[in-house]
Amino acid sequence: MTPSAQLEQEVATLAGGCFWCLEAVYDQVRGVESVESGYMGGTVDSPSYEAVCGGHTGHAEAVRVTFYPRVISYSELLEIFFVIHDPTTRNRQGGDIGTQYRSAIFYHQPAQRQAAEAVIERIEQERLYPAPIVTEVVPAAQWYEAEAYHQEYFARNPSQGYCQFVVGPKVAKFRQKFASRLKT
């Protein structure tokens, strides 16, 4: 058993635009055990990617991050989150427009809600963005894992156009700003 396997794990569920971007970044974070792309926050059972993209299910593209809080705290995961997407645009990330691309933190316990609100308050006080943060902080709902072809999408498709021009720059920004948080 590895030392990290002996540690307690927690789950963070985050939505910040396309789940490919978030997954590609969090896969590289030290203390993260796994990242899954999926859907949360909607009203339809077992939604498909096509239904979510149609904007009629209410789901957000999200990632479920399983992590070791003794290695990386929930607040540290959120600090990364707020750097790798734009939390000031409602229902939009760059050219991706619709409620499925909203910025949201789906908390699993009251402590996560408190941490999210504290991080947002600090960022607002520091005026890190020219506009107010519109990230929703809402209770976690039913999780639906995305189709298999969405999992590890960036790792499997680095030459795909969206990956080169959208995902890749976000990964590079993370690697530059959070070099000390990279897995070895």
C-alpha positions in Angstrom: 0.0 0.0 0.0 1.4 3.4 -1.0 1.6 6.1 1.7 -1.1 8.1 0.0 -3.5 5.1 -0.1 -3.5 5.2 3.7 -4.8 8.8 3.7 -8.4 9.8 3.8 -9.9 11.0 0.6 -12.5 13.7 -0.2 -14.4 14.7 -3.3 -14.7 18.1 -4.9 -17.1 18.7 -7.7 -16.4 21.8 -9.9 -17.8 23.3 -13.1 -15.8 25.9 -15.0 -16.7 25.6 -18.6 -15.6 22.5 -20.7 -14.8 19.6 -18.4 -11.9 18.7 -20.7 -10.0 21.7 -19.4 -10.6 21.1 -15.7 -9.8 17.4 -16.0 -6.5 18.0 -17.9 -5.4 20.4 -15.1 -6.5 18.4 -12.1 -5.0 15.2 -13.4 -1.6 16.9 -12.9 -2.1 18.2 -9.3 -0.2 16.5 -6.5 -2.6 15.0 -4.0 -5.3 14.3 -6.6 -6.1 10.6 -6.9 -8.6 10.7 -9.8 -10.6 13.1 -12.0 -13.8 12.2 -13.8 -15.7 14.3 -16.3 -19.5 14.3 -15.9 -22.6 16.3 -15.4 -24.3 17.8 -12.3 -26.9 20.3 -11.4 -29.7 19.4 -13.8 -33.2 18.0 -13.9 -32.9 15.1 -16.3 -31.9 11.6 -15.2 -28.9 10.1 -17.0 -28.3 12.9 -19.5 -26.2 12.4 -22.6 -23.6 14.8 -23.8 -25.8 15.9 -26.7 -28.7 16.6 -24.3 -26.5 18.6 -21.9 -25.0 20.6 -24.9 -28.5 21.3 -26.1 -28.9 23.4 -22.9 -32.2 21.9 -21.9 -31.2 19.6 -19.0 -29.9 22.2 -16.6 -26.6 20.3 -16.1 -23.2 21.8 -16.0 -20.2 20.0 -17.4 -18.2 19.3 -14.3 -15.4 17.3 -12.9 -15.4 15.1 -9.8 -12.0 15.3 -8.2 -11.0 12.7 -5.6 -8.1 14.1 -3.5 -6.1 13.7 -0.3 -6.8 16.8 1.9 -3.5 16.1 3.8 -1.6 16.6 0.6 -3.7 19.4 -1.0 -6.5 21.2 0.8 -10.0 21.9 -0.7 -9.2 25.6 -0.6 -6.0 25.0 -2.6 -8.0 23.1 -5.2 -10.3 26.1 -5.4 -7.4 28.5 -5.8 -6.4 26.5 -8.9 -10.0 26.5 -10.1 -10.2 30.3 -10.0 -7.0 30.7 -12.0 -7.9 28.2 -14.8 -11.3 29.6 -15.8 -13.1 32.9 -15.8 -15.4 33.0 -12.8 -16.9 36.4 -13.9 -18.8 35.3 -17.0 -22.3 33.8 -16.4 -23.0 30.7 -18.5 -19.9 31.2 -20.6 -16.2 30.3 -20.9 -14.7 31.9 -24.0 -16.5 30.7 -27.0 -18.4 28.1 -25.1 -21.8 29.6 -24.3 -24.7 28.1 -22.3 -25.7 27.1 -18.8 -23.7 23.9 -19.2 -20.6 26.0 -19.2 -21.4 27.9 -16.0 -19.0 28.4 -13.1 -20.1 26.4 -10.1 -18.8 24.8 -7.0 -21.0 21.9 -5.9 -20.2 21.4 -2.2 -20.5 18.0 -0.5 -20.4 19.2 3.1 -20.8 22.5 5.0 -17.1 22.9 5.4 -16.6 22.9 1.6 -19.3 25.6 1.3 -17.6 27.7 3.9 -14.2 27.3 2.2 -15.7 28.2 -1.2 -17.3 31.3 0.2 -14.1 32.3 2.0 -12.0 31.9 -1.1 -14.4 33.9 -3.2 -14.5 36.6 -0.6 -10.7 36.8 -0.5 -10.5 37.0 -4.3 -13.1 39.7 -4.4 -11.3 41.7 -1.7 -8.0 41.4 -3.6 -9.8 42.5 -6.8 -8.1 39.8 -8.9 -10.8 40.2 -11.6 -12.2 43.3 -13.2 -15.7 42.1 -12.7 -17.6 40.4 -9.9 -17.4 36.6 -9.5 -20.6 34.9 -10.6 -19.6 31.3 -9.5 -22.5 29.5 -8.0 -21.9 27.8 -4.7 -24.6 25.1 -4.4 -25.1 21.7 -2.8 -23.9 18.7 -4.8 -26.6 17.0 -6.6 -26.8 13.7 -8.5 -23.6 13.0 -10.4 -23.7 11.5 -13.9 -20.4 10.4 -15.3 -19.8 11.5 -18.9 -19.4 9.1 -21.7 -16.2 7.1 -21.9 -14.8 9.1 -24.8 -14.8 12.3 -22.7 -12.6 10.8 -20.0 -8.9 11.8 -20.2 -9.9 13.6 -23.5 -6.9 15.9 -23.5 -4.4 13.2 -22.7 -5.7 11.1 -25.6 -6.3 13.9 -28.1 -3.6 16.5 -27.6 -3.5 17.4 -31.3 -7.2 18.0 -31.6 -7.9 21.7 -32.3 -9.9 22.5 -29.2 -7.2 20.8 -27.1 -4.4 22.8 -28.8 -6.1 26.2 -28.6 -8.2 26.1 -25.4 -7.2 23.2 -23.2 -3.4 23.4 -23.8 -3.1 27.1 -22.8 -5.0 26.5 -19.5 -2.8 23.5 -18.7 0.3 25.7 -19.4 -1.1 28.5 -17.2 -1.6 26.1 -14.4 1.9 24.5 -14.8 3.5 28.0 -14.7 1.5 29.4 -11.8 1.4 26.2 -9.7 4.6 24.4 -10.5 5.0 23.5 -6.8 1.7 21.6 -7.0 2.6 19.3 -10.0 2.8 15.6 -9.6 6.3 14.2 -9.9 
